[in-house]
Amino acid sequence: MAQNFDVVVIGAGPGGYVAAIRCAQLGFKTAVIEREFLGGVCLNVGCIPSKAMIAAAHFLHKAQHDAEAMGITFKSIAVDMKKLEGWKQSVCNKMSSGVGQLLKGNGITVLMGEAEFKSSKELSVKSKSGTESVSAKWFILATGSRPIEIPGFKFDETDVLSSTGALALQQIPKKVVVIGGGYIGLEISSYLAKLGSEVTVVEATGSVLNGVVDPECAQVVSRKLTKAGIKVLLNAKAKSQKKSGTTLEITIDNNGKTETLKADKLLVTVGRRPNSDQGNLKAAGLQIDERGFVKVDAQRRTNIPNIFAIGDICGQPMLAHKASHEGVLVAEVISGKNRVFDAKSVPAVVFTDPEIAAAGLMESEAKAKGYEITVGKFPFAANGRATALMETDGFVKIIADAKTNIILGVHIVGPEASNLISEAVLAIEMGARVEDLALTIHPHPTLGETMMEAAEATLGHAIHVIQKPLARSKEVAAHS
């Protein structure tokens, strides 16, 4: 006998478990199927563990480089990598356990196993205890993505690492070569360098974070990478690798010249691919595009009316918070609510040093859409809180429509950019004008003041940076 539910969610990552909880809240008999761990990649081998390691490395760096200037001296500082890895894992376990409690508290059935479609209305779930059938009126596909593996660089998670292996190291490697200068590669490079590894990044294009973030923001991070001792090879491509004794030898094409790099570990971070080749999606009749993404409409419904897809498997941006938003949306669509995915902005964050966060359009994108733009910037070096934190690299940039002053994009590179960007997202979603941010009183002394001052800079009258004087308006002239 098949188990029968109203809704079955396949995958318990940040999209799947959120979708399941919202479905249960709306009164549906709900099950979620997960093959590895509750919370998915994000909570267990991605977002959460990487931020835990980045936080630890940042703490170490501050103690080593900034504490003495503040008058604080340490007799000795040492890193116990096994203990650090254990602490990181405890954070992941706590988060994953929390998801389990949430699912249980909402009366959701959790099935641990590998799901495959038998038809558009039935699945088989293979687990350690055997195989069972599961049927439902609606299915939500939330099976995520995995690291891209390139020919000749097969992951073994011992020598050739994906992000998963790089976040489970038992000792600090002396030398690391990182293939890929995208956000994952640079985040891991930054934390390993702070822990003491000698890091070389091999990037095929002419800049790190190419096309991912505002170019000026990328430049700030690039300078900080160099200052941190990370060697970045641009316009360079990895060709092959082999092991010689205990050392890895990586052959690269560095601007037309063949070179060999030696390392203890090789990290490959060239992107992620959707898991659409798993789960026997063809049996359900699902359509998949040329990039491997499941085709969906604005309600995240597939070509099969009772099957929805959310998160990484249905397209860019492949971000956890986008998946969670889609999970709630789909649950409400199933319940009959008239909802579509209509976000004006999906914020993106890169947890490098300093952090980068973005919402809305870049300058090039705004111009390509036909906007006449005005741009204002405010540096963290002019902010009292950033100065007290000894973290003054970077700025806040606001891009606005020159005709209406409506905010089109906000780009931040600097301390706590990841936390500051939410104000910008709300502003863009509400169709706010630059004046709305400039006239909003921000508490002092905070990093958040940079948002207000960037807005004032966009209007031409920032207080704490010197700007060229504006031509006096007719109103001012009339009262002179």
Buried (B, 14 or more C-beta within 10 A) or exposed (E): EBBBBBBBBBBBBBBBBBBBBBBBBBEBBBBBBBBBBBBBBBBBBBBBBBBBBBBBBBEBBBEEEEBEEEEEEEEEEEBEBEEBBEEBBEBBBEBBEEBBEBBEEBEBBBBBBBBBBBEBBBBBBEBEEEEBEBBBBBBBBBBBBBBEBBEEBEBEEEBBBBBBBBBBBEEBBEBBBBBBBBBBBBBBBBBBBBBEBBBBBBBBBEBBBBEBBBBBBBBBBBEBBEEBEBBBBBBBBBBEBEEEEEEBBBBBBBEEEEBEBEBBBBBBBBBBBBBBEBBBBEBBEBEBEEEBBBBBEEBBBBBBEBBBBBBBBBBEEBBBBBBBBBBBBBBBBBBEEEBEBEBEBBBBBBBBBBBBBBBBBBBEBBEEEEBEBBBBBBBBBBBEBBEEBEBBBBBBBBBBBEEEBBBBBBBBBBBBBBBBBEBBBEBBBEEBBBBBBBEBEBEEEBBBBBBBBBBBBBBEEBEBBEEEEEEEEEEEEEEE
